[in-house]
Amino acid sequence: MQNTLIQRYLGNKAPITQDIVDIVQRLARPGDLIFDAFSGSLAVSAALRAAGFRVACNDINHFSWLFARAFFSSEELPWPNKVKATSWRQKRALWIEAINELMAPYTGAIPLSERRTDIFDHYCEEGSKSAFISSRGSSGRRRFFSSENAVLIDRALSRIRYKHRRGDLEEQTRCILTAALIKAVEKVSNTQGTYHDFPREFVDSRALKRLCINMPSEEVFAGPISEFVGRAEDTLEYVRKVPHHKVLYLDPPYNFRQYTSYYFMLNMLSLYAEIEDLNAFFAKVEFVRGQNMGDDFKSSFCSKSLFIDSLKALIRKADTDYVILSYFDGKNHWGSFKSDAAETVGRRLLEELFLSELFDSSTFECTPVQRLNYQSYGGYTAKQVQEFLFVAKKRKTPEVSKGLGSDSWIGQVSA
């Protein structure tokens, strides 16, 4: 299941999803609604669905919506474009055919005017528009992809866009094909985990491999259909749209990194079929990375001075019974790997929050979980980090209590 989702993602919780699910299972019953408010790569959302929970999710990154729309809109692999066959084997064959067609040489089915070269032009060294001058005055050419892979990505994007705009693709089909492409792109990107930059002195060996788009894992579809999926919305606003849920799961950004900048490439690929004027869009790409800053978003959670207040505001707005929050003691607002401040200061502030008037303090728990960080920092190998899972029952305010159901389940923690 996780192999179908994005893996090279800051703070990816794939290694500890079972720990999170175990806690949720103490608080909620299968079928209860759980809100993953910073869903990112969807690792936690997918694990919760597989455990039988209904999942609401949102993230400011558009690709997170696209993956959720692709895989959480049905309980099994759908028929492509409602084409019905007589067997599961034929359904799978239709999907394989559609996926293989994405990178195939062009035929007359795609007009010349629709055969775009945006990725080749802007994001490989041979591209005519890939030159950059950095803020420090250095110059060079972008090289996120090999020229061969850039051509293949352009073919796939052009086909999906053309069929989408003609109305030949249902939305879920379009999202599944695009998600499969993005997953393949992740595996051949010349990056060190994010798209904020690329190696200047060497090429990642993975980028030398030929792009290969694979069938999504069918198990990623298994689980209750998600009716509440935010489309790249600010979670501080989207939380009001999510009805009463048993658990609010939070994994907010804890440092200055703006995720719409670090993953602009995945968002751009996700948005590509919807962009009205591609020429105008790519005329506005900026910086070494080549991002159109019209799609950028500055999160208040990425500001040390605003973080705690933003977290309080989100929890107050949420119509939830319990809150689970993930926090790891790596480089963040309060410290780095070289100091103890990341754990001591950050953990203390969060403990104070969970023991505040927002929560029933008698239900508070903090569970440490060991995991490996997903990538190296500064060229060093991946290191052991400690994740803390904060849990508490939220106090009901008069505003939140109105309209709640009669379910009296309180879970083992508060019991």
DRENSEVEX-340712 format. One line per field, with one value per residue (C-alpha): residue number from 1; z, x, y. Coordinates in steps of 0.5 Angstrom, whole numbers, padded with zeros to 4 digits, always signed. Last residue first. Layout:
<pts>
k = NUM,...;
w = Z,...;
u = X,...;
v = Y,...;
</pts>
This chain:
<pts>
k = 415,414,413,412,411,410,409,408,407,406,405,404,403,402,401,400,399,398,397,396,395,394,393,392,391,390,389,388,387,386,385,384,383,382,381,380,379,378,377,376,375,374,373,372,371,370,369,368,367,366,365,364,363,362,361,360,359,358,357,356,355,354,353,352,351,350,349,348,347,346,345,344,343,342,341,340,339,338,337,336,335,334,333,332,331,330,329,328,327,326,325,324,323,322,321,320,319,318,317,316,315,314,313,312,311,310,309,308,307,306,305,304,303,302,301,300,299,298,297,296,295,294,293,292,291,290,289,288,287,286,285,284,283,282,281,280,279,278,277,276,275,274,273,272,271,270,269,268,267,266,265,264,263,262,261,260,259,258,257,256,255,254,253,252,251,250,249,248,247,246,245,244,243,242,241,240,239,238,237,236,235,234,233,232,231,230,229,228,227,226,225,224,223,222,221,220,219,218,217,216,215,214,213,212,211,210,209,208,207,206,205,204,203,202,201,200,199,198,197,196,195,194,193,192,191,190,189,188,187,186,185,184,183,182,181,180,179,178,177,176,175,174,173,172,171,170,169,168,167,166,165,164,163,162,161,160,159,158,157,156,155,154,153,152,151,150,149,148,147,146,145,144,143,142,141,140,139,138,137,136,135,134,133,132,131,130,129,128,127,126,125,124,123,122,121,120,119,118,117,116,115,114,113,112,111,110,109,108,107,106,105,104,103,102,101,100,99,98,97,96,95,94,93,92,91,90,89,88,87,86,85,84,83,82,81,80,79,78,77,76,75,74,73,72,71,70,69,68,67,66,65,64,63,62,61,60,59,58,57,56,55,54,53,52,51,50,49,48,47,46,45,44,43,42,41,40,39,38,37,36,35,34,33,32,31,30,29,28,27,26,25,24,23,22,21,20,19,18,17,16,15,14,13,12,11,10,9,8,7,6,5,4,3,2,1;
w = +0061,+0058,+0055,+0054,+0049,+0051,+0047,+0049,+0042,+0042,+0036,+0037,+0035,+0040,+0044,+0039,+0041,+0048,+0049,+0050,+0053,+0048,+0050,+0050,+0046,+0045,+0040,+0041,+0036,+0037,+0032,+0030,+0024,+0017,+0014,+0014,+0008,+0011,+0014,+0011,+0010,+0013,+0020,+0023,+0028,+0036,+0039,+0045,+0048,+0052,+0055,+0057,+0060,+0067,+0063,+0060,+0054,+0052,+0059,+0059,+0060,+0052,+0051,+0057,+0054,+0047,+0050,+0054,+0048,+0044,+0049,+0052,+0045,+0040,+0046,+0047,+0042,+0035,+0032,+0032,+0036,+0038,+0031,+0029,+0027,+0030,+0036,+0033,+0035,+0033,+0036,+0037,+0039,+0042,+0042,+0035,+0033,+0031,+0031,+0038,+0036,+0030,+0034,+0039,+0034,+0031,+0037,+0038,+0032,+0031,+0034,+0031,+0024,+0019,+0023,+0020,+0013,+0007,+0001,-0006,-0012,-0015,-0014,-0021,-0019,-0022,-0017,-0018,-0017,-0021,-0026,-0029,-0036,-0034,-0032,-0038,-0043,-0039,-0040,-0037,-0032,-0030,-0033,-0030,-0023,-0020,-0024,-0021,-0014,-0015,-0017,-0012,-0006,-0002,-0004,-0002,+0004,+0007,+0011,+0017,+0022,+0026,+0020,+0023,+0024,+0028,+0028,+0030,+0033,+0034,+0028,+0028,+0021,+0017,+0014,+0020,+0019,+0012,+0015,+0019,+0015,+0009,+0003,-0002,-0004,+0002,+0002,+0006,+0003,+0004,+0002,+0007,+0006,+0001,-0005,-0003,-0003,-0011,-0011,-0017,-0023,-0025,-0029,-0031,-0032,-0034,-0029,-0029,-0024,-0019,-0019,-0016,-0020,-0018,-0016,-0016,-0013,-0014,-0010,-0007,-0010,-0004,-0002,-0004,-0011,-0018,-0019,-0022,-0016,-0015,-0022,-0022,-0016,-0020,-0026,-0022,-0019,-0025,-0028,-0022,-0022,-0029,-0027,-0021,-0025,-0031,-0037,-0044,-0043,-0048,-0043,-0039,-0045,-0047,-0040,-0039,-0046,-0045,-0038,-0040,-0046,-0042,-0037,-0042,-0045,-0038,-0037,-0043,-0042,-0035,-0029,-0024,-0028,-0028,-0031,-0028,-0025,-0018,-0016,-0009,-0011,-0016,-0024,-0028,-0034,-0036,-0041,-0048,-0044,-0045,-0037,-0035,-0032,-0036,-0043,-0042,-0037,-0041,-0048,-0050,-0055,-0055,-0062,-0065,-0064,-0060,-0063,-0069,-0065,-0060,-0058,-0051,-0045,-0043,-0047,-0041,-0036,-0040,-0042,-0035,-0033,-0038,-0037,-0029,-0031,-0036,-0030,-0026,-0031,-0036,-0037,-0036,-0038,-0033,-0035,-0032,-0028,-0021,-0016,-0010,-0004,-0008,-0008,-0003,-0008,-0014,-0010,-0004,-0009,-0012,-0005,-0003,-0010,-0009,-0002,+0003,+0006,+0008,+0010,+0013,+0014,+0015,+0020,+0018,+0019,+0012,+0012,+0018,+0015,+0008,+0012,+0016,+0010,+0006,+0004,+0007,+0011,+0015,+0018,+0018,+0021,+0024,+0023,+0026,+0022,+0026,+0033,+0037,+0042,+0043,+0036,+0035,+0039,+0035,+0029,+0031,+0033,+0026,+0022,+0025,+0019,+0014,+0018,+0013,+0016,+0010,+0004,+0000,+0000,-0004,-0004,-0008,-0004,+0002,+0000;
u = -0024,-0021,-0016,-0020,-0025,-0031,-0036,-0043,-0045,-0051,-0049,-0046,-0051,-0048,-0042,-0037,-0040,-0042,-0034,-0033,-0026,-0021,-0019,-0012,-0006,+0001,+0005,+0013,+0017,+0025,+0030,+0035,+0040,+0040,+0047,+0050,+0050,+0048,+0042,+0041,+0034,+0027,+0029,+0030,+0024,+0024,+0017,+0015,+0008,+0005,-0001,-0006,-0013,-0013,-0012,-0018,-0016,-0017,-0016,-0009,-0005,-0004,-0002,+0003,+0006,+0007,+0011,+0015,+0016,+0019,+0023,+0026,+0026,+0029,+0033,+0037,+0042,+0046,+0040,+0037,+0033,+0027,+0023,+0025,+0031,+0030,+0026,+0019,+0012,+0006,-0001,-0007,-0013,-0020,-0027,-0027,-0031,-0025,-0025,-0021,-0016,-0014,-0014,-0009,-0005,-0004,-0003,+0003,+0006,+0006,+0012,+0016,+0013,+0012,+0006,+0003,+0004,+0006,+0003,+0006,+0002,+0003,+0010,+0011,+0017,+0024,+0028,+0034,+0029,+0023,+0017,+0013,+0013,+0011,+0004,+0003,+0005,+0001,-0006,-0012,-0008,-0012,-0008,-0002,-0004,-0001,+0005,+0006,+0004,+0009,+0014,+0013,+0014,+0019,+0016,+0009,+0012,+0014,+0020,+0021,+0020,+0015,+0010,+0004,+0003,-0004,-0009,-0016,-0020,-0028,-0030,-0036,-0037,-0031,-0032,-0030,-0023,-0022,-0020,-0014,-0013,-0011,-0014,-0010,-0017,-0019,-0022,-0029,-0033,-0027,-0030,-0029,-0023,-0019,-0016,-0009,-0010,-0010,-0002,-0002,+0000,+0007,+0010,+0018,+0022,+0029,+0035,+0040,+0036,+0037,+0044,+0044,+0048,+0054,+0056,+0050,+0045,+0038,+0034,+0027,+0025,+0026,+0029,+0036,+0034,+0035,+0028,+0028,+0024,+0019,+0018,+0015,+0010,+0008,+0006,+0002,-0001,-0003,-0006,-0010,-0012,-0015,-0019,-0022,-0024,-0027,-0023,-0025,-0028,-0023,-0020,-0018,-0016,-0011,-0008,-0007,-0004,+0001,+0003,+0005,+0009,+0012,+0014,+0017,+0021,+0024,+0026,+0030,+0033,+0035,+0031,+0032,+0037,+0036,+0042,+0047,+0049,+0051,+0049,+0047,+0040,+0041,+0041,+0038,+0038,+0033,+0029,+0032,+0032,+0039,+0040,+0033,+0028,+0025,+0025,+0024,+0019,+0015,+0015,+0008,+0005,-0002,-0001,+0002,-0005,-0005,-0009,-0004,+0001,+0006,+0011,+0009,+0010,+0002,+0000,+0003,-0001,-0008,-0006,-0004,-0011,-0015,-0011,-0013,-0020,-0019,-0016,-0022,-0027,-0033,-0031,-0034,-0031,-0034,-0028,-0023,-0026,-0025,-0019,-0023,-0027,-0027,-0026,-0020,-0015,-0015,-0018,-0013,-0007,-0010,-0011,-0004,-0002,-0005,+0000,-0004,-0006,-0013,-0016,-0023,-0022,-0027,-0024,-0023,-0016,-0014,-0017,-0013,-0007,-0008,-0010,-0003,+0001,-0003,+0004,+0002,-0004,-0004,-0011,-0012,-0019,-0022,-0029,-0032,-0033,-0028,-0029,-0025,-0020,-0016,-0016,-0013,-0008,-0006,-0007,-0001,+0003,+0002,+0003,+0010,+0015,+0010,+0010,+0014,+0017,+0020,+0017,+0021,+0016,+0010,+0004,+0004,+0009,+0005,+0000;
v = +0011,+0017,+0013,+0007,+0010,+0015,+0012,+0016,+0016,+0021,+0026,+0033,+0038,+0043,+0041,+0045,+0052,+0050,+0048,+0041,+0039,+0035,+0028,+0028,+0024,+0027,+0022,+0023,+0021,+0020,+0020,+0015,+0017,+0017,+0018,+0024,+0029,+0035,+0031,+0024,+0022,+0019,+0019,+0013,+0011,+0011,+0012,+0016,+0016,+0022,+0021,+0026,+0024,+0027,+0034,+0034,+0039,+0046,+0048,+0047,+0040,+0039,+0046,+0045,+0039,+0042,+0047,+0042,+0038,+0044,+0046,+0039,+0036,+0041,+0044,+0038,+0041,+0038,+0035,+0042,+0047,+0050,+0051,+0045,+0040,+0033,+0032,+0029,+0031,+0027,+0030,+0026,+0030,+0027,+0028,+0033,+0039,+0042,+0050,+0050,+0045,+0049,+0056,+0052,+0050,+0057,+0060,+0055,+0056,+0063,+0066,+0060,+0061,+0055,+0053,+0060,+0057,+0061,+0058,+0058,+0057,+0064,+0063,+0059,+0055,+0054,+0051,+0056,+0062,+0063,+0060,+0066,+0064,+0057,+0059,+0064,+0059,+0053,+0057,+0054,+0050,+0044,+0038,+0041,+0041,+0034,+0035,+0042,+0040,+0035,+0040,+0045,+0040,+0044,+0050,+0048,+0045,+0052,+0050,+0054,+0049,+0045,+0043,+0040,+0033,+0033,+0027,+0030,+0024,+0022,+0027,+0031,+0034,+0037,+0044,+0048,+0044,+0047,+0054,+0053,+0047,+0052,+0048,+0044,+0041,+0038,+0031,+0030,+0024,+0019,+0012,+0006,+0002,-0002,+0003,+0002,-0005,-0005,-0003,+0002,+0000,+0002,+0008,+0007,+0013,+0010,+0010,+0016,+0020,+0014,+0015,+0022,+0027,+0031,+0038,+0042,+0037,+0039,+0045,+0046,+0040,+0035,+0029,+0029,+0031,+0028,+0026,+0018,+0015,+0021,+0021,+0014,+0016,+0023,+0018,+0013,+0019,+0022,+0016,+0015,+0022,+0022,+0016,+0019,+0025,+0021,+0022,+0023,+0030,+0034,+0037,+0031,+0027,+0033,+0034,+0026,+0026,+0032,+0030,+0023,+0025,+0031,+0026,+0022,+0027,+0029,+0022,+0022,+0029,+0027,+0030,+0035,+0039,+0046,+0050,+0054,+0061,+0063,+0071,+0069,+0070,+0064,+0065,+0060,+0057,+0051,+0055,+0052,+0045,+0041,+0041,+0039,+0042,+0048,+0046,+0038,+0039,+0044,+0040,+0040,+0036,+0039,+0043,+0037,+0033,+0027,+0021,+0022,+0017,+0020,+0015,+0011,+0014,+0015,+0009,+0004,+0007,+0006,-0001,-0003,-0001,-0004,-0011,-0010,-0010,-0016,-0020,-0018,-0021,-0019,-0012,-0006,+0001,+0006,+0011,+0006,+0001,+0002,-0001,-0002,+0001,+0008,+0015,+0014,+0012,+0017,+0023,+0022,+0022,+0028,+0032,+0030,+0033,+0039,+0041,+0045,+0038,+0036,+0029,+0026,+0018,+0013,+0008,+0001,-0001,+0000,+0007,+0009,+0006,+0010,+0017,+0016,+0015,+0020,+0024,+0030,+0029,+0035,+0035,+0027,+0027,+0021,+0019,+0013,+0006,+0002,+0004,+0010,+0012,+0005,+0004,+0011,+0009,+0003,+0006,+0011,+0006,+0002,+0009,+0009,+0008,+0011,+0018,+0022,+0028,+0031,+0027,+0022,+0016,+0019,+0013,+0007,+0004,+0005,+0000;
</pts>
